[in-house]
């Protein structure tokens, strides 16, 4: 697997963070209504693309640079990455529950639509693209790289 230059990695890393930042900026607060549509929705594909590129770069770099290290390091990486994923997803779930409850209190409309189709609602853009999901995705790349390194090391 090829690694990439640090310049390319840094550029894609910054672009992915910028996409997540602008999705958060374009999320409408609970006490406002917007007539401009969902401005964060066009950024979803870009955020996913740049996040996948960053995950690929991390996976390739870990596998190429760390495959010669001991099995203990790979196990530690797997345990820490799995813990980070669990913690981040639990925080993201809690954020979702709190945001829906806040919208139930402040909005005059029913939030059953938001529970069913929350990925297109202007008040909930940043529930799926936030710091927690970003760290969980990065941790997933490291978890898979650690597992792949252990499996490949066992084959040799």
Buried (B, 14 or more C-beta within 10 A) or exposed (E): EEBEEEEEBEEBBEBBBBBBBBBBEBBBEBEEEEEEEBBBBEBBEBBBBBBBBBBBBBBBBBBBEBBEEEEEEBEEBBEBBBEBBEBBBEBBEEBBEEBBEBBBEEBEEEBEEBBEEBBEBBBBBBBBBBBBBBBBBBBBBBBBBBBBBBEEBEEE
